[in-house]
Amino acid sequence: MRGSVFVGTSLDGFIARANGALDFLPDDPEPHGFEEFLASVDALVWGRNTYDVVQEFGTWFYGEKPVFVLSSRDLKEPPAGAVVTRMSGSPADVVSALEERGIDHIYVDGGDTIQQFIRAGFIQRLIITRIPVLIGSGIPLFGALDHDIALTHVATRHYRSGLVQSEYQIES
Ligand SMILES: NC(=O)c1ccc[n+]([C@@H]2O[C@H](COP(=O)([O-])OP(=O)(O)OC[C@H]3O[C@@H](n4cnc5c(N)ncnc54)[C@H](OP(=O)(O)O)[C@@H]3O)[C@@H](O)[C@H]2O)c1
């Protein structure tokens, strides 16, 4: 199983405001590789809070790609055409359940969820797109660790609008 992250953050490292608002992200960013990245994964694994926000968007960007939402509670009705399954358990439990379904590459999203999967050693690739804004506080991309994790820088790309995207590999 390979795990990847593709996420947008403020320059000061937040993926959302404390109340979950994403208003600091560009509404219509220039293409920066999201479609190509999405096409490269077999399934998405989201935390419940991410699902609740995306489910309200009114537009579903993920087609029929399977989305596994980690939650201890029933989910709100998915949008028409979305393929959504609730799961719970440790990252290791989730990874082994997905492997049994033949899934080989997951896109992990949501601050808490990304942090759990990084801590458990299930993320090998990180693509972080920094938006040139400081928001001061919010939901952080990264959190506490019990040991350092070394990354290898793969590439940094910059875009006319000021987006700066860095890609890293985590060696397992
Ligand atoms: N900037 C970006 O690119 C980007 C990307 C993704 C998300 N976001 C934003 O980030 C925010 C969400 O991040 P977040 O850190 O609040 O949370 P999150 O990771 O999306 O969701 C956390 C919740 O997922 C459930 N969960 C997590 N791990 C679980 C497990 N192993 N088993 C069962 N349930 C599990 C729990 O909910 P229950 O209480 O239901 O069990 C937990 O409270 C949203 O505002 C979203 O829009 C931004």
The ligand as an SDF file (V2000), in Angstrom:
LIG
                    3D

 48 52  0  0  0  0  0  0  0  0999 V2000
   -6.5260   22.7810    2.7130 N   0  0  0  0  0  0  0  0  0  0  0  0
   -6.7670   21.5590    2.2820 C   0  0  0  0  0  0  0  0  0  0  0  0
   -6.2390   21.1220    1.2340 O   0  0  0  0  0  0  0  0  0  0  0  0
   -7.6510   20.6630    3.0940 C   0  0  0  0  0  0  0  0  0  0  0  0
   -7.6880   19.3040    2.8040 C   0  0  0  0  0  0  0  0  0  0  0  0
   -8.4950   18.4780    3.5960 C   0  0  0  0  0  0  0  0  0  0  0  0
   -9.2330   19.0090    4.6310 C   0  0  0  0  0  0  0  0  0  0  0  0
   -9.1760   20.3340    4.8640 N   0  0  0  0  0  0  0  0  0  0  0  0
   -9.9450   20.9030    5.9710 C   0  0  0  0  0  0  0  0  0  0  0  0
   -9.4660   20.3600    7.2000 O   0  0  0  0  0  0  0  0  0  0  0  0
  -10.5490   20.2750    8.1110 C   0  0  0  0  0  0  0  0  0  0  0  0
  -10.6570   18.8470    8.6370 C   0  0  0  0  0  0  0  0  0  0  0  0
   -9.4660   18.4320    9.2810 O   0  0  0  0  0  0  0  0  0  0  0  0
   -9.5320   17.8750   10.7920 P   0  0  0  0  0  0  0  0  0  0  0  0
   -8.1420   17.7850   11.3080 O   0  0  0  0  0  0  0  0  0  0  0  0
  -10.5200   18.6760   11.5500 O   0  0  0  0  0  0  0  0  0  0  0  0
  -10.1670   16.4480   10.6800 O   0  0  0  0  0  0  0  0  0  0  0  0
  -10.3220   15.1890    9.7210 P   0  0  0  0  0  0  0  0  0  0  0  0
   -9.0550   14.4060    9.7020 O   0  0  0  0  0  0  0  0  0  0  0  0
  -10.9350   15.5660    8.4370 O   0  0  0  0  0  0  0  0  0  0  0  0
  -11.4650   14.3940   10.5630 O   0  0  0  0  0  0  0  0  0  0  0  0
  -11.2140   13.9940   11.8950 C   0  0  0  0  0  0  0  0  0  0  0  0
  -12.3630   13.1010   12.3410 C   0  0  0  0  0  0  0  0  0  0  0  0
  -12.3740   11.8980   11.5760 O   0  0  0  0  0  0  0  0  0  0  0  0
  -12.7460   10.8050   12.4050 C   0  0  0  0  0  0  0  0  0  0  0  0
  -11.6080    9.8850   12.4480 N   0  0  0  0  0  0  0  0  0  0  0  0
  -10.3020   10.1910   12.2390 C   0  0  0  0  0  0  0  0  0  0  0  0
   -9.5470    9.0940   12.3230 N   0  0  0  0  0  0  0  0  0  0  0  0
  -10.3890    8.0780   12.5980 C   0  0  0  0  0  0  0  0  0  0  0  0
  -10.1900    6.6790   12.7840 C   0  0  0  0  0  0  0  0  0  0  0  0
   -8.9620    6.1400   12.7090 N   0  0  0  0  0  0  0  0  0  0  0  0
  -11.2860    5.9080   13.0320 N   0  0  0  0  0  0  0  0  0  0  0  0
  -12.5240    6.4730   13.1110 C   0  0  0  0  0  0  0  0  0  0  0  0
  -12.7660    7.7890   12.9240 N   0  0  0  0  0  0  0  0  0  0  0  0
  -11.7040    8.5680   12.6830 C   0  0  0  0  0  0  0  0  0  0  0  0
  -13.1000   11.3680   13.7600 C   0  0  0  0  0  0  0  0  0  0  0  0
  -14.4860   11.7420   13.6720 O   0  0  0  0  0  0  0  0  0  0  0  0
  -15.7060   11.0270   14.4680 P   0  0  0  0  0  0  0  0  0  0  0  0
  -15.9150   11.8610   15.6470 O   0  0  0  0  0  0  0  0  0  0  0  0
  -16.8470   11.0760   13.5170 O   0  0  0  0  0  0  0  0  0  0  0  0
  -15.2930    9.6290   14.7930 O   0  0  0  0  0  0  0  0  0  0  0  0
  -12.2430   12.6250   13.7970 C   0  0  0  0  0  0  0  0  0  0  0  0
  -12.7580   13.6150   14.6730 O   0  0  0  0  0  0  0  0  0  0  0  0
  -11.8050   20.6740    7.3630 C   0  0  0  0  0  0  0  0  0  0  0  0
  -12.0870   22.0390    7.6190 O   0  0  0  0  0  0  0  0  0  0  0  0
  -11.4030   20.5000    5.9180 C   0  0  0  0  0  0  0  0  0  0  0  0
  -12.1130   21.3180    5.0250 O   0  0  0  0  0  0  0  0  0  0  0  0
   -8.4080   21.1780    4.1310 C   0  0  0  0  0  0  0  0  0  0  0  0
  1  2  1  0
  2  3  2  0
  2  4  1  0
  4  5  1  0
  4 48  2  0
  5  6  2  0
  6  7  1  0
  7  8  2  0
  8  9  1  0
  8 48  1  0
  9 10  1  0
  9 46  1  0
 10 11  1  0
 11 12  1  0
 11 44  1  0
 12 13  1  0
 13 14  1  0
 14 15  2  0
 14 16  1  0
 14 17  1  0
 17 18  1  0
 18 19  2  0
 18 20  1  0
 18 21  1  0
 21 22  1  0
 22 23  1  0
 23 24  1  0
 23 42  1  0
 24 25  1  0
 25 26  1  0
 25 36  1  0
 26 27  1  0
 26 35  1  0
 27 28  2  0
 28 29  1  0
 29 30  1  0
 29 35  2  0
 30 31  1  0
 30 32  2  0
 32 33  1  0
 33 34  2  0
 34 35  1  0
 36 37  1  0
 36 42  1  0
 37 38  1  0
 38 39  2  0
 38 40  1  0
 38 41  1  0
 42 43  1  0
 44 45  1  0
 44 46  1  0
 46 47  1  0
M  CHG  2   8   1  16  -1
M  END
$$$$
